[in-house]
């Protein structure tokens, strides 16, 4: 395993740590995931590096939700009013970049790439929920945009152990470096 190397202009991108997502049944204990993501956010802020907080939201009539012809579509569900609110434990600051997405990945249809490039960002540390959905979709797009990627393995989780492990071992390890929160903080 190569030594962890972060670009001098690396941003932390936190995916879907919001009230309507963290309350769902997940593989790892959510308090640990949230605590690690909050540590990363605090360390990035202390190092004067960008923190990007991404949430997913939809219009009240859900007309902006994707509606694919799929073998296992998501069942329609009424979302609580606070579904898209970021969790308080992240300690969101006015300096944080806020991105709202309307699909799995945080790049398509948002200004994430624009906000990162205007700040000279060349590297991204990713964390959040769900490893194989929002995090992986964002990671694949970031890879295609040429960003250097690092994945905080203990600051992300999924609905199933198998999908979480598949993303970490078979996708993320091929497009970036997979490390723990403490290893990432030590490299800042």
The 8 nearest C-alpha neighbors of each residue, nearest first, counted from 0:
[[1, 2, 3, 176, 177, 172, 178, 175],
 [2, 0, 3, 176, 4, 177, 175, 178],
 [1, 3, 4, 0, 176, 186, 5, 182],
 [4, 2, 1, 5, 186, 176, 183, 178],
 [3, 5, 2, 6, 186, 1, 176, 149],
 [4, 6, 7, 9, 3, 186, 122, 187],
 [5, 7, 8, 9, 122, 121, 4, 147],
 [8, 6, 9, 5, 122, 121, 187, 120],
 [9, 7, 120, 6, 121, 122, 119, 10],
 [8, 10, 122, 123, 6, 120, 7, 121],
 [11, 9, 49, 123, 50, 48, 124, 12],
 [10, 12, 124, 50, 123, 51, 125, 49],
 [11, 13, 51, 125, 124, 52, 50, 10],
 [14, 12, 52, 126, 127, 53, 125, 51],
 [13, 15, 127, 53, 16, 128, 126, 134],
 [16, 14, 54, 17, 128, 53, 127, 55],
 [17, 15, 14, 85, 127, 86, 21, 128],
 [16, 18, 85, 86, 84, 15, 20, 19],
 [17, 19, 82, 20, 21, 84, 86, 85],
 [18, 20, 82, 17, 21, 22, 83, 81],
 [19, 21, 22, 18, 17, 23, 16, 15],
 [22, 20, 23, 18, 19, 17, 16, 29],
 [23, 21, 20, 19, 18, 24, 29, 25],
 [22, 24, 21, 20, 25, 19, 158, 18],
 [25, 23, 158, 22, 26, 21, 157, 20],
 [26, 24, 158, 157, 27, 23, 156, 159],
 [25, 27, 158, 159, 157, 160, 156, 28],
 [28, 26, 25, 156, 29, 157, 32, 31],
 [29, 27, 30, 31, 26, 32, 25, 156],
 [28, 30, 32, 31, 27, 33, 21, 25],
 [31, 29, 33, 32, 28, 34, 35, 27],
 [32, 30, 34, 29, 33, 28, 35, 154],
 [33, 31, 154, 29, 35, 34, 30, 155],
 [32, 34, 36, 30, 31, 35, 37, 29],
 [35, 33, 31, 37, 36, 32, 30, 38],
 [36, 34, 38, 154, 32, 37, 33, 31],
 [35, 37, 39, 33, 154, 38, 34, 40],
 [36, 38, 89, 40, 34, 35, 39, 33],
 [39, 37, 35, 41, 36, 40, 42, 34],
 [38, 40, 36, 42, 37, 41, 43, 35],
 [41, 39, 37, 43, 38, 42, 44, 36],
 [40, 42, 38, 44, 39, 43, 45, 37],
 [43, 41, 45, 39, 44, 40, 38, 46],
 [42, 44, 48, 46, 40, 45, 41, 39],
 [43, 45, 47, 41, 46, 42, 48, 40],
 [44, 46, 42, 43, 47, 41, 48, 40],
 [45, 47, 43, 44, 48, 42, 187, 41],
 [48, 46, 44, 45, 43, 49, 42, 50],
 [47, 49, 43, 46, 44, 10, 9, 50],
 [50, 48, 10, 11, 51, 47, 95, 43],
 [49, 51, 11, 95, 10, 12, 96, 40],
 [52, 50, 96, 12, 95, 97, 11, 13],
 [51, 53, 13, 97, 12, 96, 98, 50],
 [54, 52, 98, 14, 15, 99, 13, 97],
 [55, 53, 15, 99, 83, 100, 14, 98],
 [54, 56, 100, 99, 101, 83, 15, 53],
 [57, 55, 83, 101, 100, 99, 54, 58],
 [56, 58, 61, 63, 101, 64, 59, 55],
 [57, 59, 61, 60, 63, 62, 56, 64],
 [60, 58, 61, 57, 62, 78, 63, 77],
 [59, 61, 62, 58, 57, 63, 64, 77],
 [62, 60, 58, 63, 64, 59, 57, 65],
 [61, 63, 60, 64, 58, 57, 59, 65],
 [64, 62, 61, 57, 58, 65, 101, 60],
 [65, 63, 61, 62, 66, 57, 101, 102],
 [66, 64, 67, 63, 102, 101, 62, 61],
 [65, 67, 64, 68, 72, 69, 63, 73],
 [68, 66, 69, 65, 72, 70, 73, 64],
 [67, 69, 66, 70, 72, 71, 65, 73],
 [70, 68, 72, 71, 67, 66, 73, 65],
 [69, 71, 72, 68, 67, 73, 74, 66],
 [72, 70, 69, 73, 74, 68, 67, 66],
 [73, 71, 69, 70, 74, 67, 68, 66],
 [72, 74, 75, 71, 76, 69, 66, 67],
 [73, 75, 72, 76, 71, 77, 66, 69],
 [76, 74, 73, 77, 72, 78, 61, 66],
 [77, 75, 78, 74, 73, 79, 61, 60],
 [76, 78, 79, 75, 80, 61, 59, 60],
 [77, 79, 82, 76, 80, 19, 81, 59],
 [80, 78, 82, 81, 77, 19, 83, 18],
 [79, 81, 82, 78, 83, 84, 19, 77],
 [82, 80, 84, 79, 83, 18, 19, 78],
 [81, 83, 19, 79, 18, 80, 84, 78],
 [84, 82, 56, 81, 17, 55, 54, 19],
 [85, 83, 17, 81, 18, 82, 86, 54],
 [86, 84, 17, 16, 18, 83, 87, 54],
 [85, 87, 17, 88, 18, 89, 16, 84],
 [86, 88, 89, 90, 85, 91, 84, 17],
 [87, 89, 90, 86, 37, 33, 34, 91],
 [90, 88, 37, 87, 91, 86, 40, 36],
 [89, 91, 88, 87, 92, 37, 41, 86],
 [92, 90, 89, 95, 93, 87, 52, 88],
 [91, 93, 94, 95, 90, 96, 89, 44],
 [92, 94, 95, 91, 96, 97, 90, 50],
 [95, 93, 92, 96, 50, 49, 91, 44],
 [96, 94, 50, 92, 93, 51, 97, 91],
 [95, 97, 51, 52, 50, 94, 98, 49],
 [98, 96, 52, 51, 53, 95, 99, 54],
 [97, 99, 53, 52, 100, 54, 96, 111],
 [100, 98, 54, 55, 53, 56, 97, 101],
 [99, 101, 55, 105, 102, 54, 109, 98],
 [102, 100, 55, 56, 57, 64, 99, 63],
 [101, 103, 100, 104, 65, 55, 64, 105],
 [102, 104, 133, 132, 136, 105, 101, 100],
 [103, 105, 137, 136, 133, 106, 102, 107],
 [104, 106, 137, 100, 107, 109, 103, 111],
 [107, 105, 109, 111, 104, 137, 108, 112],
 [108, 106, 109, 105, 104, 100, 102, 140],
 [107, 109, 106, 110, 100, 101, 105, 102],
 [110, 108, 111, 107, 106, 100, 105, 98],
 [109, 111, 113, 112, 114, 108, 106, 98],
 [112, 110, 114, 113, 109, 106, 115, 98],
 [111, 113, 115, 114, 110, 116, 106, 109],
 [114, 112, 110, 116, 111, 115, 117, 118],
 [115, 113, 111, 117, 112, 116, 110, 118],
 [114, 116, 120, 112, 118, 113, 117, 111],
 [115, 117, 119, 118, 113, 120, 114, 112],
 [118, 116, 114, 119, 115, 113, 120, 112],
 [117, 119, 116, 115, 120, 114, 8, 49],
 [120, 118, 116, 117, 121, 115, 8, 9],
 [119, 121, 8, 115, 116, 118, 9, 122],
 [122, 120, 146, 8, 9, 147, 119, 6],
 [123, 121, 9, 147, 146, 6, 148, 120],
 [124, 122, 10, 148, 9, 11, 147, 125],
 [123, 125, 149, 11, 150, 148, 12, 10],
 [126, 124, 150, 12, 13, 11, 123, 151],
 [125, 127, 155, 13, 154, 151, 14, 150],
 [128, 126, 14, 155, 13, 16, 15, 154],
 [129, 127, 130, 156, 155, 15, 14, 157],
 [128, 130, 157, 132, 133, 156, 131, 134],
 [129, 131, 134, 157, 156, 128, 163, 132],
 [132, 130, 135, 129, 166, 163, 162, 134],
 [131, 133, 129, 135, 130, 134, 136, 103],
 [134, 132, 103, 136, 104, 129, 135, 137],
 [133, 135, 130, 137, 136, 132, 129, 138],
 [134, 136, 138, 131, 137, 132, 133, 130],
 [137, 135, 104, 133, 139, 138, 134, 132],
 [136, 138, 104, 134, 140, 105, 135, 139],
 [139, 137, 135, 141, 140, 136, 134, 142],
 [138, 140, 142, 136, 141, 137, 135, 143],
 [139, 141, 143, 137, 142, 138, 144, 136],
 [142, 140, 144, 138, 143, 139, 146, 137],
 [141, 143, 139, 145, 144, 140, 146, 138],
 [142, 144, 140, 141, 145, 139, 146, 138],
 [145, 143, 141, 142, 146, 140, 112, 139],
 [146, 144, 142, 143, 141, 147, 121, 140],
 [147, 145, 122, 121, 141, 142, 144, 148],
 [148, 146, 122, 123, 121, 145, 175, 149],
 [149, 147, 175, 123, 122, 124, 146, 176],
 [148, 150, 124, 176, 175, 177, 123, 125],
 [149, 151, 177, 125, 124, 152, 178, 176],
 [150, 152, 179, 154, 178, 180, 126, 153],
 [151, 153, 179, 154, 150, 178, 155, 177],
 [152, 154, 151, 155, 179, 32, 180, 35],
 [155, 153, 32, 35, 36, 151, 126, 152],
 [156, 154, 127, 126, 128, 153, 32, 152],
 [155, 157, 130, 128, 129, 27, 26, 163],
 [158, 156, 129, 130, 163, 159, 25, 26],
 [157, 159, 25, 26, 24, 129, 160, 156],
 [160, 158, 157, 161, 26, 162, 163, 25],
 [159, 161, 163, 162, 26, 164, 157, 158],
 [162, 160, 164, 163, 159, 165, 166, 157],
 [161, 163, 165, 164, 159, 160, 131, 166],
 [164, 162, 160, 157, 166, 161, 130, 165],
 [163, 165, 167, 161, 166, 162, 168, 160],
 [166, 164, 162, 168, 169, 163, 167, 161],
 [165, 167, 170, 163, 164, 169, 131, 168],
 [168, 166, 171, 164, 165, 169, 170, 172],
 [169, 167, 165, 172, 166, 164, 170, 171],
 [168, 170, 165, 166, 167, 172, 171, 173],
 [169, 171, 166, 173, 172, 168, 167, 174],
 [170, 172, 167, 174, 173, 175, 166, 169],
 [171, 173, 175, 168, 170, 174, 176, 169],
 [174, 172, 171, 170, 175, 169, 176, 168],
 [175, 173, 171, 172, 170, 142, 148, 176],
 [176, 174, 148, 149, 172, 171, 173, 177],
 [175, 177, 149, 172, 150, 178, 148, 3],
 [178, 176, 150, 149, 172, 152, 151, 175],
 [179, 177, 151, 152, 150, 182, 176, 183],
 [180, 178, 151, 182, 181, 152, 153, 183],
 [179, 181, 183, 182, 151, 184, 35, 153],
 [180, 182, 184, 183, 179, 185, 178, 39],
 [183, 181, 185, 179, 180, 184, 178, 186],
 [184, 182, 186, 180, 181, 185, 179, 187],
 [183, 185, 181, 187, 186, 182, 180, 42],
 [184, 186, 182, 183, 187, 181, 180, 42],
 [185, 187, 183, 184, 182, 5, 4, 3],
 [186, 184, 185, 183, 5, 46, 43, 42]]
